[in-house]
Amino acid sequence: MTAIYRTPDDRFADLPGFPFAPHYHELSGGLRLHYLDEGPRDAPIVLMMHGEPSWCFLYRKMIPQVVAAGFRVLAPDLIGFGRSDKPTRKSAYSYGGHVAWMREWLEAVGAQGVLLACQDWGSLIGLRLVAAMPDRFAGVVLSNGGLPEGQEAPKAFAAWRTFARIAPVFPIGGLLQQATKTQLSEAEVAAYNAPFPTRASKAGARVFPELVPLGENVAVPDQRAAWKVLETFDKPFTCAFSDGDPITRGGDAPFLARVPGAKLGAHRTLKGGHFIQEDDPNGFVAAIFDTAKAAGIGIGPLG
């Protein structure tokens, strides 16, 4: 049985700009999943999904704005990240396993009429949820992410994949800073490091690049099946990619061409690097509000 690491609560004390109360759901396999749940319980839901190697701390600048506009925000930590449990063996993680974990949680909280806001691995998993449960979603805002189906890995990503596999040191906070144009404070870098105090706690973060279905990968058939559903998804689908991310540059093109709902999207170019939640949170929030308006949910200050 795979050992599980659970980050001590005191690692999350007094994080900068992060006053949110933790919520937990125990998955059927016994893993504990952490999530934020902010705003009125009967309000329209915005689901904010983080990527690699971050956690829901990434959305701290956006959550208060979206809640103030009358929405409920759900922001989970993927298994292996943040306050969620962390299997310490890489073999415990798979793309399909992550989708199944998040689907189980989303069904357990009874989320309906959801607007997905996603980036990086948040989009790889989030878009698979949309494809698996399209009736639960009212729209999508996608930034700096995608749904690869076996294409050749870009050079920048191939280098990242190699680094994650062989680098003797894997400094989570430093990696966030490298992919962010905004200068993070020492406290913010420490907050990104907080969930991962041991080498074993970083197993999920280390293995994620290997799981991305670029090139030959066991997940490619599932990706192609998901794309078939997205090619019928006619609810508002917004692409809000940044102008300074070498890994996902041009990644909006397949969605604009293949997803019917893209015709209803509030597309825009955001300013910054890969982790746009740090660089242009206001632009990302504006894309959420405009997409919600197109979907006919919530009010939003732009309504």
N, C-alpha and C positions, 0 to 999 in steps of 0.2 A: 504493500500500500504506500502511495506517495505521501511523504511528509508535507505538512501544511504549515506555512509561516503566517502568523497573524501579528501585524505590526502593533506594538504597544500603544495604548491611547495617548500616553504622554508625549509621543512624537508629534501629535497634532495639536498641541496646546499653543494658543496665542499666535496662530499663523496670520501673516499680514493680509488685511482685507478679506478675511474668511471667517465670518461670524456664524456660519450655518450649522444647524444641528444635524448630527448623523442619524441616518435611518438604516435599518438592516433587514435583509430577507434571507432566510436559509433555503438554499436550493435543495432539490430532491436528493442530490448526492452528498449533502452535508456541508457543502461550502457556504460560507457566509458572504453575501454580496452587500456592499455598502452603496447608498445613494443619498442624494440630497432631494428634498421635497419641499419646495418653497412656493408660497402663494396660496390662494383659496383652493380648497379641494374640489370645488365644483367649477373652477375656471377652465378655459381651454388650455390644453397641455402643450408645452414646448419641451421636447426631449433633446437634451444637449449631450452628445456623445463624444468623449475624448479619444485621443489616439495614443501613439507610442512615442516616447516612453513617459507620457504625462499621466495626469489623473484629473478628477473633477475640479481641483484647484485652478485649472486652466480657464474655467468659465467664471471666475469670481467677479470680473469686471462687468460681465454681461447679465448675470442673474438678477441683480437688483433692478436694473433698467427694465427687464422683461416682466418681472413681478409687478413693478410700479405701473406698468401699462395694463394690468388686469389679467395676466396669465399665471398659470401654475407651471413651475419649472421642475422637471425631473432630470437629475444629472447623476448617472450611475458611475461607479468605478468598475471598470472591467475586472474580471477575476485575474489576479496577478498584479494589480495596480491599486494605488491609493489605500483606502481602509478596507478594501475587500481582501478575502483570503488569498494566499499566494502558494500554490503548489511549488515545491522546490526542485522538481525534476522537469526538464524541458519537455520530456515525452508526455507529460500530463496535459500539454496544450495542443490544441488543433483549431483550425479555422472553424470547422463545423461545430466543434465543441463550444466555442465562444458564442456562436450564433444561437445554439440551443440554450445555453445559460441565460442569455439576454432575453430570448423569447419567453422562457419560463418566468422570469422576473416580470416582464412587461405584462404578460397575461395575469400574473398574480396580483399586480396593482390595479388591474382592470382598466388600463389606459385605452381610451377611444378618442377619435378625432384628433390625433396627435400630429403636431408639426415637428418634423425631425430637423434638427440643426446639427450638422456633423462635419468632421474634418479628420484626415489621416485615417487610422484604423477605425475611428468612429464612423467613417463612411463605409469602409469595407464590411463592417458588421451591421451598421444601421441600414444600409441599402438592401442587405440580405433580409433584414426584418421586414422592410417595406415589401419586398418581393414575396415573402412568405405570408404576410398578413396585410395585403394592400387595403383592405376595408377598415383597418384600424388607423390609417394615416390620412390626414387632410392635405398634406403637402410636404415639401422637402426644401431645405436650404443647404446646399453642398458647397464647402470651401476646401480647397487644397486636399483633395482626396479622389477616390474613384472606385471602380469595381473591375479590376483587371481580370482577364480571362485567358492568360497564357502568353501574352505579348512578351517580347524581349525586354529585359530589365534595362531602364536607362542607366547610363554610366554612373550618375550620381547615386542612384539607388543601389547598384551593384557594389559600389564602394562602401556604402552604409551597411549593407548586409554582411560584407566581409569583416568590417570593423566590429559589428555586434557579435560575430562568432569568435573572433580571435583576440580582440584587445584584452590585455591583462587587467585593465581598469575600465569600468563603465560608469562614468560620472553623470548621473541622470540630470542634475541641475545644470551642469556645464553643457550637456548636449542640448538642453532646452535653450540655453543662451545662444549657442552657436547657430540655432535655426530660428532665432528671433532677432529682429533689428532693434527693438527697444532694449535699452540697457536695464536689466533686471537688478534689483537691489540684492544685497547679500542675504537679506531675510527671505526674499522671494526664491532665490536659488536654493536656499536651505529648505524652503517649503516643498519644492519639487523633489529634493532628496529625502524628505522626511519619511515617506513610506518604505524606504529601501535601505535600512541600516546595515544589512548583511549581504554578503555575496549571494547566498542562497535565495534571499528575497527578490533578487533581480532575474530569476530564471525566466519569468514570463516576458520581461522587457528584452532580455537577450534573444529569445527565440522568435519573437514576433516578425522580424524581417525575413526569416527563413520561411514563414508561413504565407507570405504574400504570393499569390498565384501569378507570378511573372516567370515565364519559361515553363518547363514541365513541372506539374504540380497536381497532387491528387484532388485539389479543390476546383480545378478547371471545369469539369462537367457541371458542378453545382453553380458556378458563376454563369455559365452559359444559360442554364435554366432560369436563373434570376433575371438575366437580361431579357429573356423572352417575356417575363412579366412586366418589367420596366418599360418595354416597348409597347405596352398597353396602358401604362399609368398616365391618366389624363388629368390629374390634379396638379395644381401649381408646383412647378419644380424649378427652383432658382439656382443658378450657378453664381457663386460669389468668390471667385479665386483671387489670389493676391498677384501683385505685379512683380514680386521678387522671390519666388520659390522655384529653384531649379529642378526640384524633383517632380512637381506636379504641373509645371508650365504646359499649357495646351490640353490639360486633362479635362477641361470642360467640353471640348469639341464633341466627343461621343454622346454626351448627354443632350447637348443642344440638337444633335442630329437625330437621335434615336428615341428620345422620351417625348411622347406627345404633350405632356404637361409643361415641357419647357417653353411652349408657345405662350403659356400663361405666367411664366416666371418673371421675377423682378431682377434680372441679371445685372451685375455690376462688377467692376474691378476694385478690389480692396488694396490698401497700401501696406506693404510689409513683407515679411518672410513667410516661412512655413507655418509657424504657430501664430496665425492671424488673430487669435483671441487676445494675445498680448499686444500686437502691433496696431490693430484697427478694430477694437471691440465695438466702437460706435457704428462703424460701417457694417459689421456683421449683424448687429442688433437692428439696424435700419432695414437690412435685407429680410430679417425675420418678420418685422412689422409689415413690410410691403407684401410679403408672401402670405402672411396671415390674412391681410385685407383681401388679397386676390382669392383666397380660399373661403372667405366669408366667415372667419372665426375671430373672436376677440375684438378689441377696439384699437389699441395701439395709439400712441401719440400722433402718428402720422395720418390717422383715420379722419 
